[in-house]
């Protein structure tokens, strides 16, 4: 969701950096590891919606 309205690119960059810094290393690793599984599910579903 977009919690904050950004008035400049610099403000957006600052928010992205802050949120990135707040993510745990485990969350990032888990998210990255799940990409392959999700892509394979999309391919099996011929590009359609997956849960």
mmCIF file of the N, C-alpha and C atoms, coordinates in Angstrom:
data_MODEL
# 
_entry.id   MODEL 
# 
loop_
_atom_site.group_PDB 
_atom_site.id 
_atom_site.type_symbol 
_atom_site.label_atom_id 
_atom_site.label_alt_id 
_atom_site.label_comp_id 
_atom_site.label_asym_id 
_atom_site.label_entity_id 
_atom_site.label_seq_id 
_atom_site.pdbx_PDB_ins_code 
_atom_site.Cartn_x 
_atom_site.Cartn_y 
_atom_site.Cartn_z 
_atom_site.occupancy 
_atom_site.B_iso_or_equiv 
_atom_site.pdbx_formal_charge 
_atom_site.auth_seq_id 
_atom_site.auth_comp_id 
_atom_site.auth_asym_id 
_atom_site.auth_atom_id 
_atom_site.pdbx_PDB_model_num 
ATOM 1   N N  . UNK A 1 1  ? 0.842  -1.186  0.000   1.00 0.00 ? 1  UNK A N  1 
ATOM 2   C CA . UNK A 1 1  ? 0.000  0.000   0.000   1.00 0.00 ? 1  UNK A CA 1 
ATOM 3   C C  . UNK A 1 1  ? 0.879  1.239   0.000   1.00 0.00 ? 1  UNK A C  1 
ATOM 4   N N  . UNK A 1 2  ? 0.314  2.324   -0.410  1.00 0.00 ? 2  UNK A N  1 
ATOM 5   C CA . UNK A 1 2  ? 1.041  3.581   -0.434  1.00 0.00 ? 2  UNK A CA 1 
ATOM 6   C C  . UNK A 1 2  ? 0.599  4.399   0.770   1.00 0.00 ? 2  UNK A C  1 
ATOM 7   N N  . UNK A 1 3  ? 1.331  4.266   1.855   1.00 0.00 ? 3  UNK A N  1 
ATOM 8   C CA . UNK A 1 3  ? 0.965  4.942   3.101   1.00 0.00 ? 3  UNK A CA 1 
ATOM 9   C C  . UNK A 1 3  ? 1.259  6.432   3.058   1.00 0.00 ? 3  UNK A C  1 
ATOM 10  N N  . UNK A 1 4  ? 2.235  6.813   2.236   1.00 0.00 ? 4  UNK A N  1 
ATOM 11  C CA . UNK A 1 4  ? 2.711  8.188   2.240   1.00 0.00 ? 4  UNK A CA 1 
ATOM 12  C C  . UNK A 1 4  ? 2.680  8.763   0.833   1.00 0.00 ? 4  UNK A C  1 
ATOM 13  N N  . UNK A 1 5  ? 2.230  9.993   0.715   1.00 0.00 ? 5  UNK A N  1 
ATOM 14  C CA . UNK A 1 5  ? 2.308  10.698  -0.551  1.00 0.00 ? 5  UNK A CA 1 
ATOM 15  C C  . UNK A 1 5  ? 3.693  11.331  -0.638  1.00 0.00 ? 5  UNK A C  1 
ATOM 16  N N  . UNK A 1 6  ? 4.397  11.055  -1.717  1.00 0.00 ? 6  UNK A N  1 
ATOM 17  C CA . UNK A 1 6  ? 5.756  11.570  -1.871  1.00 0.00 ? 6  UNK A CA 1 
ATOM 18  C C  . UNK A 1 6  ? 5.741  12.771  -2.805  1.00 0.00 ? 6  UNK A C  1 
ATOM 19  N N  . UNK A 1 7  ? 6.336  13.843  -2.345  1.00 0.00 ? 7  UNK A N  1 
ATOM 20  C CA . UNK A 1 7  ? 6.326  15.078  -3.129  1.00 0.00 ? 7  UNK A CA 1 
ATOM 21  C C  . UNK A 1 7  ? 7.527  15.203  -4.045  1.00 0.00 ? 7  UNK A C  1 
ATOM 22  N N  . UNK A 1 8  ? 8.487  14.271  -3.919  1.00 0.00 ? 8  UNK A N  1 
ATOM 23  C CA . UNK A 1 8  ? 9.666  14.311  -4.783  1.00 0.00 ? 8  UNK A CA 1 
ATOM 24  C C  . UNK A 1 8  ? 10.269 12.914  -4.890  1.00 0.00 ? 8  UNK A C  1 
ATOM 25  N N  . UNK A 1 9  ? 11.130 12.752  -5.857  1.00 0.00 ? 9  UNK A N  1 
ATOM 26  C CA . UNK A 1 9  ? 11.831 11.483  -6.025  1.00 0.00 ? 9  UNK A CA 1 
ATOM 27  C C  . UNK A 1 9  ? 12.712 11.223  -4.810  1.00 0.00 ? 9  UNK A C  1 
ATOM 28  N N  . UNK A 1 10 ? 13.326 12.249  -4.280  1.00 0.00 ? 10 UNK A N  1 
ATOM 29  C CA . UNK A 1 10 ? 14.191 12.087  -3.104  1.00 0.00 ? 10 UNK A CA 1 
ATOM 30  C C  . UNK A 1 10 ? 13.395 11.589  -1.897  1.00 0.00 ? 10 UNK A C  1 
ATOM 31  N N  . UNK A 1 11 ? 12.186 12.105  -1.715  1.00 0.00 ? 11 UNK A N  1 
ATOM 32  C CA . UNK A 1 11 ? 11.338 11.646  -0.609  1.00 0.00 ? 11 UNK A CA 1 
ATOM 33  C C  . UNK A 1 11 ? 10.972 10.175  -0.796  1.00 0.00 ? 11 UNK A C  1 
ATOM 34  N N  . UNK A 1 12 ? 10.673 9.783   -2.021  1.00 0.00 ? 12 UNK A N  1 
ATOM 35  C CA . UNK A 1 12 ? 10.360 8.388   -2.317  1.00 0.00 ? 12 UNK A CA 1 
ATOM 36  C C  . UNK A 1 12 ? 11.568 7.497   -2.036  1.00 0.00 ? 12 UNK A C  1 
ATOM 37  N N  . UNK A 1 13 ? 12.745 7.927   -2.486  1.00 0.00 ? 13 UNK A N  1 
ATOM 38  C CA . UNK A 1 13 ? 13.976 7.161   -2.241  1.00 0.00 ? 13 UNK A CA 1 
ATOM 39  C C  . UNK A 1 13 ? 14.230 6.994   -0.749  1.00 0.00 ? 13 UNK A C  1 
ATOM 40  N N  . UNK A 1 14 ? 14.010 8.047   0.016   1.00 0.00 ? 14 UNK A N  1 
ATOM 41  C CA . UNK A 1 14 ? 14.225 7.982   1.464   1.00 0.00 ? 14 UNK A CA 1 
ATOM 42  C C  . UNK A 1 14 ? 13.283 6.965   2.109   1.00 0.00 ? 14 UNK A C  1 
ATOM 43  N N  . UNK A 1 15 ? 12.034 6.944   1.674   1.00 0.00 ? 15 UNK A N  1 
ATOM 44  C CA . UNK A 1 15 ? 11.067 5.988   2.221   1.00 0.00 ? 15 UNK A CA 1 
ATOM 45  C C  . UNK A 1 15 ? 11.443 4.560   1.849   1.00 0.00 ? 15 UNK A C  1 
ATOM 46  N N  . UNK A 1 16 ? 11.838 4.350   0.604   1.00 0.00 ? 16 UNK A N  1 
ATOM 47  C CA . UNK A 1 16 ? 12.248 3.011   0.170   1.00 0.00 ? 16 UNK A CA 1 
ATOM 48  C C  . UNK A 1 16 ? 13.442 2.530   0.984   1.00 0.00 ? 16 UNK A C  1 
ATOM 49  N N  . UNK A 1 17 ? 14.432 3.392   1.171   1.00 0.00 ? 17 UNK A N  1 
ATOM 50  C CA . UNK A 1 17 ? 15.618 3.034   1.947   1.00 0.00 ? 17 UNK A CA 1 
ATOM 51  C C  . UNK A 1 17 ? 15.252 2.700   3.384   1.00 0.00 ? 17 UNK A C  1 
ATOM 52  N N  . UNK A 1 18 ? 14.380 3.498   3.977   1.00 0.00 ? 18 UNK A N  1 
ATOM 53  C CA . UNK A 1 18 ? 13.958 3.256   5.363   1.00 0.00 ? 18 UNK A CA 1 
ATOM 54  C C  . UNK A 1 18 ? 13.249 1.911   5.487   1.00 0.00 ? 18 UNK A C  1 
ATOM 55  N N  . UNK A 1 19 ? 12.319 1.633   4.576   1.00 0.00 ? 19 UNK A N  1 
ATOM 56  C CA . UNK A 1 19 ? 11.580 0.372   4.624   1.00 0.00 ? 19 UNK A CA 1 
ATOM 57  C C  . UNK A 1 19 ? 12.498 -0.815  4.370   1.00 0.00 ? 19 UNK A C  1 
ATOM 58  N N  . UNK A 1 20 ? 13.436 -0.681  3.442   1.00 0.00 ? 20 UNK A N  1 
ATOM 59  C CA . UNK A 1 20 ? 14.398 -1.754  3.170   1.00 0.00 ? 20 UNK A CA 1 
ATOM 60  C C  . UNK A 1 20 ? 15.215 -2.051  4.421   1.00 0.00 ? 20 UNK A C  1 
ATOM 61  N N  . UNK A 1 21 ? 15.681 -1.006  5.077   1.00 0.00 ? 21 UNK A N  1 
ATOM 62  C CA . UNK A 1 21 ? 16.488 -1.177  6.289   1.00 0.00 ? 21 UNK A CA 1 
ATOM 63  C C  . UNK A 1 21 ? 15.704 -1.841  7.418   1.00 0.00 ? 21 UNK A C  1 
ATOM 64  N N  . UNK A 1 22 ? 14.382 -1.683  7.419   1.00 0.00 ? 22 UNK A N  1 
ATOM 65  C CA . UNK A 1 22 ? 13.538 -2.272  8.462   1.00 0.00 ? 22 UNK A CA 1 
ATOM 66  C C  . UNK A 1 22 ? 13.201 -3.745  8.215   1.00 0.00 ? 22 UNK A C  1 
ATOM 67  N N  . UNK A 1 23 ? 13.475 -4.250  7.001   1.00 0.00 ? 23 UNK A N  1 
ATOM 68  C CA . UNK A 1 23 ? 13.181 -5.652  6.695   1.00 0.00 ? 23 UNK A CA 1 
ATOM 69  C C  . UNK A 1 23 ? 14.259 -6.554  7.287   1.00 0.00 ? 23 UNK A C  1 
ATOM 70  N N  . UNK A 1 24 ? 13.815 -7.655  7.873   1.00 0.00 ? 24 UNK A N  1 
ATOM 71  C CA . UNK A 1 24 ? 14.783 -8.599  8.434   1.00 0.00 ? 24 UNK A CA 1 
ATOM 72  C C  . UNK A 1 24 ? 15.466 -9.369  7.307   1.00 0.00 ? 24 UNK A C  1 
ATOM 73  N N  . UNK A 1 25 ? 16.666 -9.826  7.586   1.00 0.00 ? 25 UNK A N  1 
ATOM 74  C CA . UNK A 1 25 ? 17.409 -10.614 6.605   1.00 0.00 ? 25 UNK A CA 1 
ATOM 75  C C  . UNK A 1 25 ? 16.657 -11.903 6.278   1.00 0.00 ? 25 UNK A C  1 
ATOM 76  N N  . UNK A 1 26 ? 16.034 -12.508 7.276   1.00 0.00 ? 26 UNK A N  1 
ATOM 77  C CA . UNK A 1 26 ? 15.258 -13.733 7.046   1.00 0.00 ? 26 UNK A CA 1 
ATOM 78  C C  . UNK A 1 26 ? 14.085 -13.489 6.097   1.00 0.00 ? 26 UNK A C  1 
ATOM 79  N N  . UNK A 1 27 ? 13.394 -12.358 6.270   1.00 0.00 ? 27 UNK A N  1 
ATOM 80  C CA . UNK A 1 27 ? 12.274 -12.022 5.388   1.00 0.00 ? 27 UNK A CA 1 
ATOM 81  C C  . UNK A 1 27 ? 12.759 -11.883 3.949   1.00 0.00 ? 27 UNK A C  1 
ATOM 82  N N  . UNK A 1 28 ? 13.873 -11.203 3.752   1.00 0.00 ? 28 UNK A N  1 
ATOM 83  C CA . UNK A 1 28 ? 14.415 -10.996 2.408   1.00 0.00 ? 28 UNK A CA 1 
ATOM 84  C C  . UNK A 1 28 ? 14.820 -12.333 1.790   1.00 0.00 ? 28 UNK A C  1 
ATOM 85  N N  . UNK A 1 29 ? 15.507 -13.176 2.557   1.00 0.00 ? 29 UNK A N  1 
ATOM 86  C CA . UNK A 1 29 ? 15.930 -14.488 2.047   1.00 0.00 ? 29 UNK A CA 1 
ATOM 87  C C  . UNK A 1 29 ? 14.729 -15.346 1.673   1.00 0.00 ? 29 UNK A C  1 
ATOM 88  N N  . UNK A 1 30 ? 13.718 -15.369 2.530   1.00 0.00 ? 30 UNK A N  1 
ATOM 89  C CA . UNK A 1 30 ? 12.516 -16.167 2.273   1.00 0.00 ? 30 UNK A CA 1 
ATOM 90  C C  . UNK A 1 30 ? 11.786 -15.664 1.030   1.00 0.00 ? 30 UNK A C  1 
ATOM 91  N N  . UNK A 1 31 ? 11.679 -14.356 0.897   1.00 0.00 ? 31 UNK A N  1 
ATOM 92  C CA . UNK A 1 31 ? 10.999 -13.770 -0.262  1.00 0.00 ? 31 UNK A CA 1 
ATOM 93  C C  . UNK A 1 31 ? 11.732 -14.103 -1.554  1.00 0.00 ? 31 UNK A C  1 
ATOM 94  N N  . UNK A 1 32 ? 13.044 -13.976 -1.537  1.00 0.00 ? 32 UNK A N  1 
ATOM 95  C CA . UNK A 1 32 ? 13.839 -14.288 -2.728  1.00 0.00 ? 32 UNK A CA 1 
ATOM 96  C C  . UNK A 1 32 ? 13.754 -15.767 -3.077  1.00 0.00 ? 32 UNK A C  1 
ATOM 97  N N  . UNK A 1 33 ? 13.785 -16.621 -2.075  1.00 0.00 ? 33 UNK A N  1 
ATOM 98  C CA . UNK A 1 33 ? 13.731 -18.063 -2.306  1.00 0.00 ? 33 UNK A CA 1 
ATOM 99  C C  . UNK A 1 33 ? 12.395 -18.497 -2.894  1.00 0.00 ? 33 UNK A C  1 
ATOM 100 N N  . UNK A 1 34 ? 11.326 -17.769 -2.614  1.00 0.00 ? 34 UNK A N  1 
ATOM 101 C CA . UNK A 1 34 ? 10.001 -18.165 -3.090  1.00 0.00 ? 34 UNK A CA 1 
ATOM 102 C C  . UNK A 1 34 ? 9.728  -17.736 -4.529  1.00 0.00 ? 34 UNK A C  1 
ATOM 103 N N  . UNK A 1 35 ? 10.592 -16.915 -5.098  1.00 0.00 ? 35 UNK A N  1 
ATOM 104 C CA . UNK A 1 35 ? 10.346 -16.405 -6.450  1.00 0.00 ? 35 UNK A CA 1 
ATOM 105 C C  . UNK A 1 35 ? 10.258 -17.546 -7.459  1.00 0.00 ? 35 UNK A C  1 
ATOM 106 N N  . UNK A 1 36 ? 11.210 -18.473 -7.427  1.00 0.00 ? 36 UNK A N  1 
ATOM 107 C CA . UNK A 1 36 ? 11.209 -19.578 -8.396  1.00 0.00 ? 36 UNK A CA 1 
ATOM 108 C C  . UNK A 1 36 ? 9.916  -20.384 -8.311  1.00 0.00 ? 36 UNK A C  1 
ATOM 109 N N  . UNK A 1 37 ? 9.484  -20.705 -7.105  1.00 0.00 ? 37 UNK A N  1 
ATOM 110 C CA . UNK A 1 37 ? 8.259  -21.482 -6.915  1.00 0.00 ? 37 UNK A CA 1 
ATOM 111 C C  . UNK A 1 37 ? 7.056  -20.749 -7.498  1.00 0.00 ? 37 UNK A C  1 
ATOM 112 N N  . UNK A 1 38 ? 6.977  -19.447 -7.258  1.00 0.00 ? 38 UNK A N  1 
ATOM 113 C CA . UNK A 1 38 ? 5.842  -18.671 -7.770  1.00 0.00 ? 38 UNK A CA 1 
ATOM 114 C C  . UNK A 1 38 ? 5.868  -18.582 -9.294  1.00 0.00 ? 38 UNK A C  1 
ATOM 115 N N  . UNK A 1 39 ? 7.060  -18.401 -9.871  1.00 0.00 ? 39 UNK A N  1 
ATOM 116 C CA . UNK A 1 39 ? 7.167  -18.335 -11.333 1.00 0.00 ? 39 UNK A CA 1 
ATOM 117 C C  . UNK A 1 39 ? 6.760  -19.667 -11.956 1.00 0.00 ? 39 UNK A C  1 
ATOM 118 N N  . UNK A 1 40 ? 7.209  -20.772 -11.365 1.00 0.00 ? 40 UNK A N  1 
ATOM 119 C CA . UNK A 1 40 ? 6.828  -22.089 -11.880 1.00 0.00 ? 40 UNK A CA 1 
ATOM 120 C C  . UNK A 1 40 ? 5.314  -22.294 -11.807 1.00 0.00 ? 40 UNK A C  1 
ATOM 121 N N  . UNK A 1 41 ? 4.681  -21.817 -10.748 1.00 0.00 ? 41 UNK A N  1 
ATOM 122 C CA . UNK A 1 41 ? 3.222  -21.929 -10.622 1.00 0.00 ? 41 UNK A CA 1 
ATOM 123 C C  . UNK A 1 41 ? 2.520  -21.110 -11.700 1.00 0.00 ? 41 UNK A C  1 
ATOM 124 N N  . UNK A 1 42 ? 3.033  -19.944 -11.996 1.00 0.00 ? 42 UNK A N  1 
ATOM 125 C CA . UNK A 1 42 ? 2.452  -19.100 -13.052 1.00 0.00 ? 42 UNK A CA 1 
ATOM 126 C C  . UNK A 1 42 ? 2.572  -19.798 -14.402 1.00 0.00 ? 42 UNK A C  1 
ATOM 127 N N  . UNK A 1 43 ? 3.738  -20.398 -14.663 1.00 0.00 ? 43 UNK A N  1 
ATOM 128 C CA . UNK A 1 43 ? 3.937  -21.115 -15.925 1.00 0.00 ? 43 UNK A CA 1 
ATOM 129 C C  . UNK A 1 43 ? 2.964  -22.285 -16.027 1.00 0.00 ? 43 UNK A C  1 
ATOM 130 N N  . UNK A 1 44 ? 2.822  -23.064 -14.944 1.00 0.00 ? 44 UNK A N  1 
ATOM 131 C CA . UNK A 1 44 ? 1.877  -24.192 -14.946 1.00 0.00 ? 44 UNK A CA 1 
ATOM 132 C C  . UNK A 1 44 ? 0.445  -23.724 -15.197 1.00 0.00 ? 44 UNK A C  1 
ATOM 133 N N  . UNK A 1 45 ? 0.148  -22.497 -14.790 1.00 0.00 ? 45 UNK A N  1 
ATOM 134 C CA . UNK A 1 45 ? -1.200 -21.945 -14.940 1.00 0.00 ? 45 UNK A CA 1 
ATOM 135 C C  . UNK A 1 45 ? -1.318 -21.104 -16.214 1.00 0.00 ? 45 UNK A C  1 
ATOM 136 N N  . UNK A 1 46 ? -0.389 -21.304 -17.131 1.00 0.00 ? 46 UNK A N  1 
ATOM 137 C CA . UNK A 1 46 ? -0.392 -20.586 -18.420 1.00 0.00 ? 46 UNK A CA 1 
ATOM 138 C C  . UNK A 1 46 ? -0.477 -19.076 -18.249 1.00 0.00 ? 46 UNK A C  1 
ATOM 139 N N  . UNK A 1 47 ? 0.202  -18.568 -17.245 1.00 0.00 ? 47 UNK A N  1 
ATOM 140 C CA . UNK A 1 47 ? 0.243  -17.124 -17.029 1.00 0.00 ? 47 UNK A CA 1 
ATOM 141 C C  . UNK A 1 47 ? -0.933 -16.576 -16.246 1.00 0.00 ? 47 UNK A C  1 
ATOM 142 N N  . UNK A 1 48 ? -1.834 -17.449 -15.833 1.00 0.00 ? 48 UNK A N  1 
ATOM 143 C CA . UNK A 1 48 ? -3.017 -17.005 -15.099 1.00 0.00 ? 48 UNK A CA 1 
ATOM 144 C C  . UNK A 1 48 ? -2.736 -16.733 -13.630 1.00 0.00 ? 48 UNK A C  1 
ATOM 145 N N  . UNK A 1 49 ? -3.765 -16.339 -12.934 1.00 0.00 ? 49 UNK A N  1 
ATOM 146 C CA . UNK A 1 49 ? -3.694 -15.988 -11.513 1.00 0.00 ? 49 UNK A CA 1 
ATOM 147 C C  . UNK A 1 49 ? -3.302 -17.196 -10.674 1.00 0.00 ? 49 UNK A C  1 
ATOM 148 N N  . UNK A 1 50 ? -2.460 -16.972 -9.668  1.00 0.00 ? 50 UNK A N  1 
ATOM 149 C CA . UNK A 1 50 ? -2.105 -18.022 -8.713  1.00 0.00 ? 50 UNK A CA 1 
ATOM 150 C C  . UNK A 1 50 ? -2.394 -17.524 -7.307  1.00 0.00 ? 50 UNK A C  1 
ATOM 151 N N  . UNK A 1 51 ? -2.549 -18.451 -6.402  1.00 0.00 ? 51 UNK A N  1 
ATOM 152 C CA . UNK A 1 51 ? -2.774 -18.093 -4.993  1.00 0.00 ? 51 UNK A CA 1 
ATOM 153 C C  . UNK A 1 51 ? -1.493 -18.199 -4.231  1.00 0.00 ? 51 UNK A C  1 
# 
